[in-house]
Amino acid sequence: MPGPALWASCGEAWIWLMRHVWTEGALGDDDRGPVMEGPPVLFEIAQVRRDDPVLERFGDADRLALYCRKFTQDTIVPPFKYSYGARIRGQLAWAVDLLRTKPYSKSAWISLTVPGEPYDSVPCLSGLAFRIRDGGLVMTAAFRSQNAFTSYLNYVPLSEVQAGVARSLGLDCGPMRVFVDVPHLYLSDSTHVLRVMRPCLPKLL
């Protein structure tokens, strides 16, 4: 089987994911209005940087700061309905201890879901996995669903989670692997999506 798509930067992965949904997706329904839902995807990002030129040109710095708070604070940050910080940070020490004991382990998975929680509070990010391969820390982020237009807002703070675990183990970061079961785009964001995709299409064809 072919391996996952590999992108050098977060900006390249962001545009590719939007194009994937835009070209391969089908219309669907959502509480927020009509959406395009694309087929599941698996890809890797070699390096996620805050100073990514695509993110600096087209990203939303204020929203990125808000998402970073969602990933670092234990309390819920409005308008979100849950805190990734509270769900992730308490489990990282366990993952680090496991990898220190068994550097070859494939078991350093943490879950961000809670059985029986309210339907409107089920997190989009359902799990994280950490593995030591080729001398670096590889992280997998598994999303049950993801808005492709705002996907980069998750990858940047997740790269800081990966970097923190890597530092605890005295390692460099390897690639970030991302699986998205239902990547989608809201039709209401179409104008903004096209504004980002159009200047970059020749590079990714």
PyMOL commands that set and color helices and strands:
alter all, ss='L'
color gray80, all
select helices_A, chain A and resi 10-24+53-58+61-72+84-101+119-121+148-150+152-169+187-204
alter helices_A, ss='H'
color red, helices_A
select strands_A, chain A and resi 5-9+26-28+35-37+41-47+109-111+125-133+136-143+146-147+172-180+183-186
alter strands_A, ss='S'
color yellow, strands_A
deselect
rebuild
show_as cartoon
